[in-house]
């Protein structure tokens, strides 16, 4: 029963207008999102993790935050145009504005969801330890990009052009089956990403406490999966033009805004200390150490050469010899050294010229003249009696 005469003019929430509920929810989420992003930046730069995390991750979080904030603003404008009221209280112009703004809000939601998936998959690719896991993450990334392209293409051609946003008043494809399929695929992708995270973290060589803490933080993705199921439940009233969608689709759009906020929270948690330690330990294991951190492993012979940080000696060629050859050279007599044969191919020697050796010694110089000889008569003993 729709009464065109407003019964309570000063009431924010009435039996025929629930738009204020959506307005309060989205701006509460906007405040929480701002606090989360600011806290994440402060924690990162105070903990020193900005040296280990690429700056592109900051750009990803900033773009995702802007898309979420834009979706919140556009949804608020739709509420101001009459979204949340029953259809009998809206004019054709207001209905047109509501559809256009909800269309833009949905586009921004798709961007937030896809960027958050790609960010998580990039983190997983860096964390992958084997080629098989990297291949599985790559396949999941391709599916996520394909899902994004299909959804955006479907939104462009969902209704008669040039106005594809007329989901309630225009000629459109069957929207309920389309969005049910896309939301089900989104839920499956989120479940696959969670499974990838759990397996990758559990098989790392870290302590049980660190792995448990990381998996507890990952449990937010389970809430995201549950929220996707809620969106599937409330999907039909949001696109059924005969059921008063401007009034009955509020639960669906509230769940959508919660999905956006939770996706950004998860992107921010990927760069907290537990995950930074996991990624840092993995990168240290894959990249060679430099400077004073590179030493011979367990012995000073036959290992990785020590590298000095002295700029004058940094470019010097360091030779390596196996331990048996060094021990043999220590006990080899000089005669055998002079007649030694060439070294074996597995022995590395420095590229230095060896001194020339002669087969016979050079001739002795001639004796000095008598005038140059010292007077040794004082040291000669005589037999005469004084």
MOZIUR-V703571 format. One record per pair of residues at least 24 apart in sequence whose C-alpha atoms are under 10 Angstrom apart, sorted by sequence separation. I is the first residue (numbers start at 0). J is the second residue. If there is no record, write none. Layout:
i=I j=J
i=I j=J
This chain:
i=36 j=60
i=73 j=97
i=76 j=100
i=77 j=101
i=116 j=140
i=117 j=141
i=153 j=177
i=154 j=178
i=193 j=217
i=230 j=254
i=321 j=345
i=36 j=61
i=75 j=100
i=76 j=101
i=153 j=178
i=193 j=218
i=229 j=254
i=230 j=255
i=300 j=325
i=320 j=345
i=321 j=346
i=73 j=99
i=74 j=100
i=75 j=101
i=117 j=143
i=193 j=219
i=228 j=254
i=229 j=255
i=320 j=346
i=321 j=347
i=73 j=100
i=74 j=101
i=77 j=104
i=113 j=140
i=116 j=143
i=117 j=144
i=150 j=177
i=193 j=220
i=227 j=254
i=319 j=346
i=320 j=347
i=36 j=64
i=72 j=100
i=73 j=101
i=74 j=102
i=116 j=144
i=150 j=178
i=153 j=181
i=192 j=220
i=193 j=221
i=226 j=254
i=227 j=255
i=230 j=258
i=318 j=346
i=319 j=347
i=320 j=348
i=73 j=102
i=74 j=103
i=75 j=104
i=114 j=143
i=226 j=255
i=318 j=347
i=319 j=348
i=320 j=349
i=70 j=100
i=73 j=103
i=74 j=104
i=113 j=143
i=114 j=144
i=150 j=180
i=190 j=220
i=227 j=257
i=318 j=348
i=319 j=349
i=33 j=64
i=70 j=101
i=73 j=104
i=74 j=105
i=112 j=143
i=113 j=144
i=150 j=181
i=189 j=220
i=190 j=221
i=193 j=224
i=226 j=257
i=227 j=258
i=317 j=348
i=318 j=349
i=32 j=64
i=70 j=102
i=72 j=104
i=73 j=105
i=113 j=145
i=149 j=181
i=150 j=182
i=189 j=221
i=226 j=258
i=317 j=349
i=318 j=350
i=70 j=103
i=71 j=104
i=113 j=146
i=114 j=147
i=190 j=223
i=225 j=258
i=316 j=349
i=69 j=103
i=70 j=104
i=73 j=107
i=113 j=147
i=147 j=181
i=189 j=223
i=190 j=224
i=223 j=257
i=224 j=258
i=316 j=350
i=29 j=64
i=32 j=67
i=33 j=68
i=69 j=104
i=70 j=105
i=112 j=147
i=113 j=148
i=146 j=181
i=189 j=224
i=223 j=258
i=226 j=261
i=32 j=68
i=68 j=104
i=70 j=106
i=71 j=107
i=146 j=182
i=188 j=224
i=222 j=258
i=223 j=259
i=67 j=104
i=70 j=107
i=71 j=108
i=109 j=146
i=110 j=147
i=186 j=223
i=187 j=224
i=223 j=260
i=29 j=67
i=30 j=68
i=66 j=104
i=69 j=107
i=70 j=108
i=109 j=147
i=146 j=184
i=147 j=185
i=186 j=224
i=189 j=227
i=223 j=261
i=28 j=67
i=29 j=68
i=68 j=107
i=69 j=108
i=109 j=148
i=146 j=185
i=185 j=224
i=186 j=225
i=222 j=261
i=223 j=262
i=28 j=68
i=66 j=106
i=67 j=107
i=186 j=226
i=187 j=227
i=29 j=70
i=66 j=107
i=67 j=108
i=70 j=111
i=109 j=150
i=110 j=151
i=143 j=184
i=186 j=227
i=220 j=261
i=26 j=68
i=29 j=71
i=65 j=107
i=66 j=108
i=109 j=151
i=142 j=184
i=143 j=185
i=146 j=188
i=185 j=227
i=186 j=228
i=219 j=261
i=220 j=262
i=223 j=265
i=25 j=68
i=28 j=71
i=29 j=72
i=66 j=109
i=67 j=110
i=185 j=228
i=219 j=262
i=63 j=107
i=66 j=110
i=67 j=111
i=106 j=150
i=183 j=227
i=220 j=264
i=25 j=70
i=26 j=71
i=63 j=108
i=66 j=111
i=67 j=112
i=106 j=151
i=143 j=188
i=182 j=227
i=183 j=228
i=186 j=231
i=219 j=264
i=220 j=265
i=25 j=71
i=26 j=72
i=65 j=111
i=105 j=151
i=142 j=188
i=143 j=189
i=182 j=228
i=219 j=265
i=24 j=71
i=25 j=72
i=63 j=110
i=64 j=111
i=183 j=230
i=218 j=265
i=62 j=110
i=63 j=111
i=106 j=154
i=140 j=188
i=182 j=230
i=183 j=231
i=217 j=265
i=22 j=71
i=25 j=74
i=26 j=75
i=62 j=111
i=63 j=112
i=105 j=154
i=106 j=155
i=139 j=188
i=182 j=231
i=216 j=265
i=219 j=268
i=21 j=71
i=22 j=72
i=25 j=75
i=63 j=113
i=181 j=231
i=60 j=111
i=63 j=114
i=179 j=230
i=180 j=231
i=217 j=268
i=22 j=74
i=23 j=75
i=59 j=111
i=62 j=114
i=63 j=115
i=102 j=154
i=139 j=191
i=140 j=192
i=179 j=231
i=182 j=234
i=216 j=268
i=217 j=269
i=21 j=74
i=22 j=75
i=102 j=155
i=139 j=192
i=178 j=231
i=179 j=232
i=216 j=269
i=21 j=75
i=22 j=76
i=60 j=114
i=22 j=77
i=59 j=114
i=60 j=115
i=136 j=191
i=179 j=234
i=213 j=268
i=216 j=271
i=19 j=75
i=22 j=78
i=59 j=115
i=136 j=192
i=139 j=195
i=175 j=231
i=178 j=234
i=179 j=235
i=213 j=269
i=18 j=75
i=21 j=78
i=22 j=79
i=178 j=235
i=216 j=273
i=20 j=78
i=59 j=117
i=60 j=118
i=176 j=234
i=213 j=271
i=216 j=274
i=18 j=77
i=19 j=78
i=59 j=118
i=136 j=195
i=175 j=234
i=176 j=235
i=213 j=272
i=214 j=273
i=18 j=78
i=19 j=79
i=135 j=195
i=136 j=196
i=174 j=234
i=175 j=235
i=178 j=238
i=213 j=273
i=214 j=274
i=17 j=78
i=18 j=79
i=21 j=82
i=22 j=83
i=102 j=163
i=103 j=164
i=174 j=235
i=175 j=236
i=212 j=273
i=213 j=274
i=16 j=78
i=18 j=80
i=21 j=83
i=56 j=118
i=102 j=164
i=175 j=237
i=211 j=273
i=212 j=274
i=18 j=81
i=19 j=82
i=20 j=83
i=99 j=162
i=101 j=164
i=102 j=165
i=132 j=195
i=174 j=237
i=175 j=238
i=210 j=273
i=17 j=81
i=18 j=82
i=19 j=83
i=99 j=163
i=100 j=164
i=102 j=166
i=174 j=238
i=175 j=239
i=209 j=273
i=210 j=274
i=213 j=277
i=16 j=81
i=17 j=82
i=18 j=83
i=19 j=84
i=56 j=121
i=98 j=163
i=99 j=164
i=101 j=166
i=173 j=238
i=174 j=239
i=209 j=274
i=16 j=82
i=17 j=83
i=18 j=84
i=56 j=122
i=98 j=164
i=99 j=165
i=132 j=198
i=173 j=239
i=16 j=83
i=17 j=84
i=18 j=85
i=97 j=164
i=98 j=165
i=99 j=166
i=132 j=199
i=209 j=276
i=210 j=277
i=15 j=83
i=16 j=84
i=17 j=85
i=96 j=164
i=97 j=165
i=98 j=166
i=127 j=195
i=209 j=277
i=15 j=84
i=16 j=85
i=95 j=164
i=96 j=165
i=98 j=167
i=116 j=185
i=123 j=192
i=127 j=196
i=14 j=84
i=15 j=85
i=95 j=165
i=98 j=168
i=126 j=196
i=129 j=199
i=167 j=237
i=12 j=83
i=13 j=84
i=14 j=85
i=15 j=86
i=94 j=165
i=95 j=166
i=124 j=195
i=127 j=198
i=128 j=199
i=166 j=237
i=167 j=238
i=205 j=276
i=12 j=84
i=15 j=87
i=16 j=88
i=95 j=167
i=113 j=185
i=116 j=188
i=120 j=192
i=123 j=195
i=127 j=199
i=166 j=238
i=167 j=239
i=168 j=240
i=205 j=277
i=15 j=88
i=94 j=167
i=95 j=168
i=112 j=185
i=116 j=189
i=119 j=192
i=123 j=196
i=126 j=199
i=127 j=200
i=166 j=239
i=167 j=240
i=204 j=277
i=94 j=168
i=119 j=193
i=122 j=196
i=126 j=200
i=128 j=202
i=166 j=240
i=167 j=241
i=200 j=274
i=203 j=277
i=120 j=195
i=124 j=199
i=127 j=202
i=128 j=203
i=205 j=280
i=116 j=192
i=119 j=195
i=120 j=196
i=123 j=199
i=127 j=203
i=167 j=243
i=204 j=280
i=91 j=168
i=112 j=189
i=119 j=196
i=123 j=200
i=126 j=203
i=167 j=244
i=200 j=277
i=203 j=280
i=204 j=281
i=167 j=245
i=203 j=281
i=3 j=85
i=2 j=85
i=3 j=86
i=5 j=88
i=1 j=85
i=3 j=87
i=4 j=88
i=0 j=85
i=1 j=86
i=2 j=87
i=3 j=88
i=1 j=87
i=2 j=88
i=3 j=89
i=0 j=87
i=1 j=88
i=115 j=259
i=112 j=258
i=115 j=261
i=116 j=262
i=119 j=265
i=98 j=245
i=105 j=252
i=108 j=255
i=111 j=258
i=112 j=259
i=115 j=262
i=118 j=265
i=119 j=266
i=122 j=269
i=97 j=245
i=104 j=252
i=108 j=256
i=111 j=259
i=114 j=262
i=115 j=263
i=118 j=266
i=122 j=270
i=126 j=274
i=110 j=259
i=111 j=260
i=112 j=261
i=113 j=262
i=114 j=263
i=115 j=264
i=116 j=265
i=105 j=255
i=108 j=258
i=109 j=259
i=112 j=262
i=115 j=265
i=116 j=266
i=119 j=269
i=94 j=245
i=101 j=252
i=104 j=255
i=105 j=256
i=108 j=259
i=111 j=262
i=112 j=263
i=115 j=266
i=118 j=269
i=126 j=277
i=127 j=278
i=104 j=256
i=107 j=259
i=111 j=263
i=114 j=266
i=115 j=267
i=122 j=274
i=126 j=278
i=125 j=278
i=126 j=279
i=128 j=281
i=86 j=240
i=125 j=279
i=126 j=280
i=127 j=281
i=86 j=241
i=123 j=278
i=126 j=281
i=86 j=242
i=87 j=243
i=89 j=245
i=122 j=278
i=125 j=281
i=126 j=282
i=128 j=284
i=85 j=242
i=86 j=243
i=125 j=282
i=128 j=285
i=85 j=243
i=86 j=244
i=84 j=243
i=85 j=244
i=86 j=245
i=83 j=243
i=84 j=244
i=85 j=245
i=86 j=246
i=83 j=244
i=84 j=245
i=85 j=246
i=82 j=244
i=83 j=245
i=84 j=246
i=85 j=247
i=82 j=245
i=83 j=246
i=84 j=247
i=81 j=245
i=82 j=246
i=83 j=247
i=81 j=246
i=83 j=248
i=84 j=249
i=82 j=248
i=83 j=249
i=78 j=245
i=82 j=249
i=74 j=252
i=74 j=256
i=71 j=256
i=70 j=256
i=71 j=259
i=67 j=256
i=70 j=259
i=71 j=260
i=68 j=259
i=67 j=259
i=68 j=260
i=66 j=259
i=67 j=260
i=64 j=259
i=67 j=262
i=63 j=259
i=64 j=260
i=67 j=263
i=63 j=260
i=63 j=262
i=64 j=263
i=63 j=263
i=64 j=264
i=61 j=263
i=60 j=263
i=63 j=266
i=60 j=264
i=60 j=266
i=59 j=266
i=60 j=267
i=56 j=266
i=57 j=267
i=56 j=267
i=56 j=269
i=57 j=270
i=56 j=270
i=52 j=270
i=49 j=270
i=48 j=270
i=48 j=271
i=52 j=275
i=48 j=272
i=51 j=275
i=35 j=260
i=39 j=264
i=46 j=271
i=47 j=272
i=51 j=276
i=46 j=272
i=49 j=275
i=52 j=278
i=18 j=245
i=25 j=252
i=29 j=256
i=32 j=259
i=36 j=263
i=39 j=266
i=40 j=267
i=43 j=270
i=48 j=275
i=51 j=278
i=52 j=279
i=17 j=245
i=18 j=246
i=21 j=249
i=25 j=253
i=28 j=256
i=32 j=260
i=35 j=263
i=36 j=264
i=39 j=267
i=42 j=270
i=43 j=271
i=48 j=276
i=51 j=279
i=16 j=245
i=17 j=246
i=20 j=249
i=21 j=250
i=24 j=253
i=28 j=257
i=31 j=260
i=32 j=261
i=35 j=264
i=38 j=267
i=39 j=268
i=42 j=271
i=43 j=272
i=16 j=246
i=17 j=247
i=20 j=250
i=36 j=266
i=37 j=267
i=39 j=269
i=40 j=270
i=42 j=272
i=15 j=246
i=18 j=249
i=21 j=252
i=22 j=253
i=25 j=256
i=28 j=259
i=29 j=260
i=32 j=263
i=36 j=267
i=39 j=270
i=40 j=271
i=48 j=279
i=51 j=282
i=17 j=249
i=21 j=253
i=24 j=256
i=25 j=257
i=28 j=260
i=32 j=264
i=35 j=267
i=36 j=268
i=39 j=271
i=43 j=275
i=20 j=253
i=24 j=257
i=28 j=261
i=31 j=264
i=35 j=268
i=21 j=256
i=25 j=260
i=32 j=267
